[in-house]
Amino acid sequence: MSAPGKPLRAPGRTGVMAVFARAAIAILLVLSLCHGILAAQSSGETAGFIIQLGRDTIAVEQYRRSDRALESELAVRVPFARRVHFLAALDTAGHMTQFDMTVRPLTHSVGRAATSTVTFHGDSADLTLMLGDSVRRLRIPTRPGAVPLSAFSASLIEQAILQSRRAGRDSVEFDWLALGSPAATPSYVARHGKDSVAVGFLGNPLLARVDGRGRLLGLDGRETTQKVVVTRVKAVNVGAYATAIGQAETAHGPTGQLSPRDTVRAEVA
């Protein structure tokens, strides 16, 4: 919520009209303050993540979470530069009911635009994947609380952790749903002490630091095949990073591998 600007001064009048003018200004300031508070409450919580491989930043993410929705914007460097946006609808238990994602390449050198829609039904998920002119539809058996897995998104890992906390157990099983895969992948969230959990990732654990509410503060994936380290920040400039990696790809071609020599640093706001 932004602070009010310079106080407004009543016109140089006296008597009753000046009193009314000052009262009107005070009312407007109070209404503006209340509107800002209500807007902040309804908009939910926002934060960012910086995803690094060694000293290289390979993706950044800015997300917004409320009781009934999770929305995220990412810029991803590997294997080609692209922007990813997704919006997930949540039910009263905090599980996803709908997940819509778009992927847009940042250059014309490689990759195609794609959209994905997942509708969750408790014991299954209906996936529609559109890549160029082709459309692929799948119905995939899943357990309740399945979570999509895509595009280096740390907010989706946080989603799995938050769901496990609601269950109130030290270890909770769930399914990862990799978009495009014909089958879900069994996984788990297991508590490791007061402020850390392990999240299963394709056979190996992601080690996560969490706060008292279960929010993801940091992630160490060096025991997995991705080897990434994730840091939570207040905000990250996704647009600036997308511009930088798009320009780098135009000049030098797609990164391809997960261990590029050149480092592109995200601008943190």
URGI-V205549 format. One record per residue. RES is the residue in one small letter. SS is DSSP state (helix for helix, strand for strand, loop for the rest). Layout:
BEGIN
{{RES,SS} {RES,SS}}
END
This chain:
BEGIN
{{m,loop} {s,loop} {a,loop} {p,loop} {g,loop} {k,loop} {p,loop} {l,loop} {r,loop} {a,loop} {p,loop} {g,loop} {r,loop} {t,loop} {g,helix} {v,helix} {m,helix} {a,helix} {v,helix} {f,helix} {a,helix} {r,helix} {a,helix} {a,helix} {i,helix} {a,helix} {i,helix} {l,helix} {l,helix} {v,helix} {l,helix} {s,helix} {l,helix} {c,helix} {h,helix} {g,helix} {i,helix} {l,helix} {a,helix} {a,helix} {q,helix} {s,helix} {s,helix} {g,loop} {e,strand} {t,strand} {a,strand} {g,strand} {f,strand} {i,strand} {i,strand} {q,strand} {l,strand} {g,loop} {r,loop} {d,strand} {t,strand} {i,strand} {a,strand} {v,strand} {e,strand} {q,strand} {y,strand} {r,strand} {r,strand} {s,loop} {d,loop} {r,loop} {a,strand} {l,strand} {e,strand} {s,strand} {e,strand} {l,strand} {a,strand} {v,strand} {r,loop} {v,loop} {p,loop} {f,loop} {a,loop} {r,strand} {r,strand} {v,strand} {h,strand} {f,strand} {l,strand} {a,strand} {a,strand} {l,strand} {d,loop} {t,loop} {a,loop} {g,loop} {h,loop} {m,strand} {t,strand} {q,strand} {f,strand} {d,strand} {m,strand} {t,strand} {v,strand} {r,strand} {p,strand} {l,loop} {t,loop} {h,loop} {s,loop} {v,loop} {g,loop} {r,loop} {a,loop} {a,strand} {t,strand} {s,strand} {t,strand} {v,strand} {t,strand} {f,strand} {h,loop} {g,loop} {d,loop} {s,strand} {a,strand} {d,strand} {l,strand} {t,strand} {l,strand} {m,strand} {l,strand} {g,loop} {d,loop} {s,strand} {v,strand} {r,strand} {r,strand} {l,strand} {r,strand} {i,strand} {p,strand} {t,loop} {r,loop} {p,loop} {g,loop} {a,loop} {v,strand} {p,strand} {l,strand} {s,loop} {a,loop} {f,loop} {s,loop} {a,helix} {s,helix} {l,helix} {i,helix} {e,helix} {q,helix} {a,helix} {i,helix} {l,helix} {q,helix} {s,helix} {r,helix} {r,helix} {a,helix} {g,loop} {r,loop} {d,loop} {s,strand} {v,strand} {e,strand} {f,strand} {d,strand} {w,strand} {l,strand} {a,strand} {l,loop} {g,loop} {s,loop} {p,loop} {a,loop} {a,loop} {t,strand} {p,strand} {s,strand} {y,strand} {v,strand} {a,strand} {r,strand} {h,loop} {g,loop} {k,loop} {d,loop} {s,strand} {v,strand} {a,strand} {v,strand} {g,strand} {f,strand} {l,loop} {g,loop} {n,strand} {p,strand} {l,strand} {l,strand} {a,strand} {r,strand} {v,strand} {d,loop} {g,loop} {r,loop} {g,loop} {r,loop} {l,strand} {l,strand} {g,strand} {l,strand} {d,strand} {g,loop} {r,loop} {e,loop} {t,loop} {t,loop} {q,loop} {k,loop} {v,loop} {v,strand} {v,strand} {t,strand} {r,strand} {v,strand} {k,loop} {a,loop} {v,loop} {n,loop} {v,helix} {g,helix} {a,helix} {y,helix} {a,helix} {t,helix} {a,helix} {i,helix} {g,helix} {q,helix} {a,helix} {e,helix} {t,helix} {a,helix} {h,helix} {g,loop} {p,loop} {t,loop} {g,loop} {q,loop} {l,loop} {s,loop} {p,loop} {r,loop} {d,loop} {t,loop} {v,loop} {r,loop} {a,loop} {e,loop} {v,loop} {a,loop}}
END
